[in-house]
Structure formats: structure tokens, C-alpha cells
């Protein structure tokens, strides 16, 4: 029986670019280059490793976003994923994490799955809640923030590391997992993979394909609202302390003023 793996990915603004907001307080994605979220690359990598160890497995990547989001899918396909699903609809503009989890859950159910793999967070919103929301909507177990992952005999297992300890976790499939940036370096797409990605199938779905209404998503259906934005303050010159025998004391006073100690 084939193991069906779904990987959720996101097309995000380049963090090194100069990002701005539009009049409706959403990120101006036309004003900065976009790319596959780096943390999602680890999810794609782990899904591919699981598929390579399985007797029969498929890896499908799915994203929600405007036309440019297809670039994130192509990157994942060039890494080795077999097919992709792009959910695109004008009414999705302004959708928050809760709405995104609804759309993803509907798409995943429609595609069919045994295992859903996500990154630990997106590099733009950085909320880290979508995997848990997905598991709740799908009604399946979640095993999150894994730095090691594997699948054996219908069970997904892995290791979660913290500052104090490491935990061994497992859940019977179907399940949702998220992986951290410590799970293993993502492979670099080869030229052959890049060329092959151009021929791999990418399905395009809209809200009607998922039996969703515009009121369920978008800014009107969002549970979270951005009320105001402000540019980051310009970087100022730091304080220079000349050590004339009291450098340590001056440093301690500075740290105390900043409430670091």
C-alpha cells in the first residue's frame, strides 16, 4: 500500500529584502522577491527521505497563495517531490493562520494522505501554529518540532529536543508532524531535478473546488487583525566605552540599564 505524504509549503518574501505593507496592512508581495520558506525546505527534505526508505511512497507539496506561490512549489518539485497542488483564489487575500489551516485541511483531505509534514514555522509570519491547527481540523494526532523523524509499520516516530531534555515521540498514521531546522540539511536541486520539475503535474484549485465560501477566509473571515504598522527604527551608533581601568564596571552598568542583568 502506497504511503501518501503531503508537505505544506509557503512562498514568503525574501527576509533580506526591504519589505513594506500595502494600504490594507498586508505585506506588499509585489515589492520584494519571494522564495520557498527556508524552514519548509527541511520539511520537504524529511518527506523525501521517508519516501526513499519506503517500499512505495508519493510526496505531494501543497501551498496556498497568489500566482507567485507556484515558484515555491517548483522549488520543492526540483528537490524531488512528485506532484504539487496550488490553492489560488482572489478571496484568499488577507487570510490569517486560522483561515490558512482551514484551506490546507480541505486540500489535504481532497488529495488524500497518510502523513502531513510541515516546517516548524514560516519565515514571514513566524507563528508556528499551522501544524497544530491542521491536526485539529483533520482529527489526527500531531507530533511537532521534531529534529529526527521516521516511519515504520504505520507509525511515525521522532525525537524532540529542548534545552533540558530530548523526548521520543510516536503516533499512528494518519498524523501531522512538523520538523525543525535541526532535522537535516535540505538537498540542493540538481540541474536534472530543475528540468524534471517543469514536467511534473501542478494542480490548481480554488475555493469552490474545496467547498469553501469567501466568507470563510480572507480579511473578512480572519480571527486576527493588523491594526497598525510602523517602519523599523534606523540603526543608531552604539555606545563606545574606552577602558581606562573601569571598563568592566561601565559594561556592567550598561547591561543593568538595559535590564540584561
ROVEX-49166 format. One record per residue (C-alpha): x, y, z; residue number from 1; residue in one letter. Coordinates in nm, 2 decimals. Last residue first. Layout:
REM ROVEX-49166
u, v, w, n, res
X, Y, Z, NUM, a
...
***
This chain:
REM ROVEX-49166
u, v, w, n, res
2.13, 4.16, 3.42, 261, x
2.00, 4.23, 3.07, 260, x
1.79, 4.51, 3.22, 259, x
1.92, 4.76, 2.96, 258, x
2.04, 4.98, 3.24, 257, x
2.20, 4.68, 3.41, 256, x
2.38, 4.59, 3.10, 255, x
2.52, 4.94, 3.07, 254, x
2.63, 4.94, 3.44, 253, x
2.80, 4.61, 3.40, 252, x
2.99, 4.74, 3.09, 251, x
3.10, 5.05, 3.28, 250, x
3.22, 4.84, 3.57, 249, x
3.42, 4.61, 3.33, 248, x
3.57, 4.91, 3.15, 247, x
3.69, 5.07, 3.47, 246, x
4.06, 5.07, 3.42, 245, x
4.08, 5.32, 3.14, 244, x
3.87, 5.11, 2.90, 243, x
3.71, 5.34, 2.65, 242, x
3.34, 5.27, 2.62, 241, x
3.17, 5.33, 2.29, 240, x
2.79, 5.34, 2.28, 239, x
2.64, 5.21, 1.96, 238, x
2.56, 5.42, 1.66, 237, x
2.20, 5.42, 1.56, 236, x
2.00, 5.17, 1.34, 235, x
1.70, 5.33, 1.18, 234, x
1.38, 5.25, 1.36, 233, x
1.18, 4.97, 1.19, 232, x
0.89, 5.10, 0.99, 231, x
0.55, 5.12, 1.15, 230, x
0.24, 4.90, 1.12, 229, x
-0.11, 4.94, 1.26, 228, x
-0.43, 4.74, 1.34, 227, x
-0.33, 4.40, 1.20, 226, x
-0.63, 4.17, 1.25, 225, x
-0.65, 3.81, 1.38, 224, x
-0.97, 3.60, 1.35, 223, x
-0.98, 3.64, 0.98, 222, x
-1.30, 3.58, 0.79, 221, x
-1.33, 3.93, 0.65, 220, x
-0.96, 3.95, 0.57, 219, x
-0.97, 3.64, 0.36, 218, x
-1.13, 3.31, 0.45, 217, x
-1.47, 3.16, 0.55, 216, x
-1.67, 3.44, 0.40, 215, x
-1.53, 3.36, 0.05, 214, x
-1.71, 3.02, 0.08, 213, x
-1.54, 2.68, 0.08, 212, x
-1.64, 2.36, -0.10, 211, x
-1.28, 2.28, -0.17, 210, x
-1.31, 2.31, -0.55, 209, x
-1.51, 2.62, -0.50, 208, x
-1.23, 2.78, -0.30, 207, x
-0.98, 2.75, -0.59, 206, x
-0.77, 2.46, -0.71, 205, x
-0.47, 2.44, -0.94, 204, x
-0.30, 2.10, -0.99, 203, x
0.07, 2.10, -1.06, 202, x
0.20, 1.80, -1.25, 201, x
0.57, 1.74, -1.30, 200, x
0.72, 1.85, -1.64, 199, x
0.90, 2.16, -1.53, 198, x
1.03, 1.98, -1.22, 197, x
1.23, 1.75, -1.44, 196, x
1.45, 2.04, -1.56, 195, x
1.52, 2.15, -1.20, 194, x
1.59, 1.80, -1.09, 193, x
1.83, 1.74, -1.37, 192, x
2.01, 2.06, -1.29, 191, x
2.03, 1.94, -0.93, 190, x
1.82, 2.09, -0.65, 189, x
2.02, 2.13, -0.33, 188, x
1.93, 1.89, -0.05, 187, x
1.79, 2.02, 0.28, 186, x
2.03, 1.98, 0.58, 185, x
1.89, 1.76, 0.84, 184, x
1.63, 1.77, 1.13, 183, x
1.80, 2.06, 1.31, 182, x
1.59, 2.32, 1.12, 181, x
1.29, 2.19, 1.29, 180, x
1.02, 1.94, 1.18, 179, x
0.65, 1.94, 1.20, 178, x
0.43, 1.63, 1.21, 177, x
0.06, 1.56, 1.12, 176, x
-0.08, 1.21, 1.15, 175, x
-0.26, 0.93, 0.97, 174, x
-0.08, 0.72, 1.09, 173, x
-0.01, 0.60, 1.44, 172, x
0.19, 0.84, 1.66, 171, x
0.53, 0.85, 1.81, 170, x
0.75, 1.05, 2.04, 169, x
1.10, 1.02, 2.19, 168, x
1.18, 1.32, 2.41, 167, x
1.51, 1.50, 2.45, 166, x
1.59, 1.71, 2.76, 165, x
1.65, 2.04, 2.92, 164, x
1.72, 2.28, 2.64, 163, x
1.47, 2.10, 2.42, 162, x
1.50, 1.83, 2.16, 161, x
1.21, 1.64, 2.00, 160, x
1.29, 1.30, 1.86, 159, x
1.08, 1.10, 1.61, 158, x
0.83, 0.84, 1.53, 157, x
0.56, 0.79, 1.26, 156, x
0.38, 0.46, 1.29, 155, x
0.23, 0.26, 1.01, 154, x
0.49, -0.02, 1.03, 153, x
0.78, 0.23, 1.03, 152, x
0.80, 0.60, 0.96, 151, x
1.10, 0.82, 1.06, 150, x
1.18, 1.16, 1.21, 149, x
1.46, 1.34, 1.39, 148, x
1.47, 1.71, 1.49, 147, x
1.10, 1.70, 1.56, 146, x
0.91, 2.02, 1.65, 145, x
0.56, 1.86, 1.64, 144, x
0.39, 1.52, 1.67, 143, x
0.02, 1.57, 1.60, 142, x
-0.25, 1.31, 1.61, 141, x
-0.55, 1.32, 1.37, 140, x
-0.88, 1.50, 1.36, 139, x
-0.81, 1.68, 1.03, 138, x
-0.91, 2.02, 1.18, 137, x
-0.71, 1.96, 1.50, 136, x
-0.41, 1.82, 1.32, 135, x
-0.41, 2.12, 1.08, 134, x
-0.44, 2.37, 1.37, 133, x
-0.14, 2.20, 1.53, 132, x
0.07, 2.22, 1.21, 131, x
-0.05, 2.59, 1.15, 130, x
0.06, 2.73, 1.48, 129, x
0.43, 2.82, 1.42, 128, x
0.37, 3.19, 1.43, 127, x
0.68, 3.30, 1.23, 126, x
0.47, 3.52, 1.00, 125, x
0.75, 3.57, 0.75, 124, x
0.99, 3.27, 0.80, 123, x
0.71, 3.02, 0.82, 122, x
0.71, 2.79, 1.12, 121, x
0.82, 2.44, 1.23, 120, x
0.81, 2.32, 0.88, 119, x
0.53, 2.09, 0.78, 118, x
0.48, 1.71, 0.71, 117, x
0.14, 1.55, 0.66, 116, x
0.13, 1.17, 0.67, 115, x
-0.13, 0.93, 0.54, 114, x
-0.29, 1.15, 0.28, 113, x
-0.58, 1.20, 0.04, 112, x
-0.58, 1.49, -0.21, 111, x
-0.93, 1.62, -0.10, 110, x
-0.85, 1.58, 0.27, 109, x
-0.52, 1.77, 0.21, 108, x
-0.70, 2.05, 0.02, 107, x
-0.97, 2.09, 0.29, 106, x
-0.70, 2.09, 0.57, 105, x
-0.49, 2.34, 0.38, 104, x
-0.79, 2.58, 0.34, 103, x
-0.88, 2.55, 0.70, 102, x
-0.52, 2.60, 0.82, 101, x
-0.50, 2.91, 0.61, 100, x
-0.80, 3.05, 0.78, 99, x
-0.65, 3.00, 1.12, 98, x
-0.32, 3.14, 1.00, 97, x
-0.47, 3.46, 0.86, 96, x
-0.63, 3.52, 0.52, 95, x
-0.57, 3.87, 0.39, 94, x
-0.62, 3.78, 0.02, 93, x
-0.79, 3.44, -0.01, 92, x
-1.08, 3.59, -0.20, 91, x
-0.86, 3.62, -0.51, 90, x
-0.82, 3.24, -0.52, 89, x
-0.53, 3.01, -0.55, 88, x
-0.48, 2.67, -0.40, 87, x
-0.17, 2.52, -0.57, 86, x
-0.13, 2.14, -0.55, 85, x
0.20, 1.97, -0.64, 84, x
0.35, 1.65, -0.77, 83, x
0.64, 1.42, -0.73, 82, x
0.87, 1.59, -0.48, 81, x
1.23, 1.57, -0.57, 80, x
1.42, 1.89, -0.49, 79, x
1.30, 2.03, -0.82, 78, x
0.94, 1.97, -0.71, 77, x
1.01, 2.17, -0.39, 76, x
1.15, 2.46, -0.59, 75, x
0.86, 2.44, -0.84, 74, x
0.61, 2.45, -0.55, 73, x
0.77, 2.77, -0.41, 72, x
0.76, 2.93, -0.75, 71, x
0.39, 2.85, -0.77, 70, x
0.34, 3.10, -0.49, 69, x
0.38, 3.37, -0.75, 68, x
0.02, 3.32, -0.86, 67, x
-0.13, 3.40, -0.53, 66, x
-0.13, 3.18, -0.22, 65, x
-0.20, 2.85, -0.06, 64, x
0.06, 2.57, -0.10, 63, x
0.07, 2.19, -0.14, 62, x
0.36, 1.96, -0.19, 61, x
0.29, 1.59, -0.28, 60, x
0.53, 1.31, -0.20, 59, x
0.44, 0.96, -0.30, 58, x
0.55, 0.63, -0.14, 57, x
0.61, 0.26, -0.22, 56, x
0.87, 0.05, -0.05, 55, x
0.95, 0.33, 0.20, 54, x
1.31, 0.45, 0.28, 53, x
1.32, 0.69, -0.02, 52, x
0.97, 0.82, 0.08, 51, x
1.09, 0.89, 0.43, 50, x
1.39, 1.08, 0.30, 49, x
1.18, 1.28, 0.06, 48, x
0.94, 1.38, 0.34, 47, x
1.24, 1.48, 0.55, 46, x
1.38, 1.71, 0.28, 45, x
1.04, 1.87, 0.20, 44, x
1.00, 1.95, 0.57, 43, x
1.36, 2.09, 0.59, 42, x
1.28, 2.31, 0.28, 41, x
0.98, 2.44, 0.47, 40, x
1.21, 2.62, 0.72, 39, x
1.37, 2.81, 0.43, 38, x
1.03, 2.94, 0.31, 37, x
1.02, 2.89, -0.07, 36, x
1.10, 3.22, -0.23, 35, x
0.97, 3.57, -0.29, 34, x
1.13, 3.89, -0.43, 33, x
1.01, 4.22, -0.29, 32, x
0.76, 4.49, -0.39, 31, x
0.49, 4.26, -0.54, 30, x
0.45, 4.09, -0.21, 29, x
0.34, 4.41, -0.03, 28, x
0.27, 4.26, 0.31, 27, x
-0.09, 4.33, 0.43, 26, x
-0.18, 4.65, 0.61, 25, x
-0.48, 4.73, 0.37, 24, x
-0.28, 5.02, 0.23, 23, x
0.01, 4.79, 0.14, 22, x
0.30, 4.70, 0.37, 21, x
0.67, 4.71, 0.30, 20, x
0.97, 4.47, 0.29, 19, x
1.33, 4.57, 0.20, 18, x
1.48, 4.24, 0.11, 17, x
1.70, 4.01, 0.32, 16, x
1.39, 3.83, 0.45, 15, x
1.29, 3.73, 0.10, 14, x
0.91, 3.75, 0.10, 13, x
0.74, 3.41, 0.15, 12, x
0.60, 3.13, -0.06, 11, x
0.48, 2.86, 0.18, 10, x
0.50, 2.48, 0.19, 9, x
0.28, 2.20, 0.33, 8, x
0.41, 1.86, 0.26, 7, x
0.17, 1.57, 0.19, 6, x
0.29, 1.21, 0.21, 5, x
0.09, 0.92, 0.08, 4, x
0.24, 0.59, 0.17, 3, x
0.14, 0.34, -0.10, 2, x
0.00, 0.00, 0.00, 1, x
***
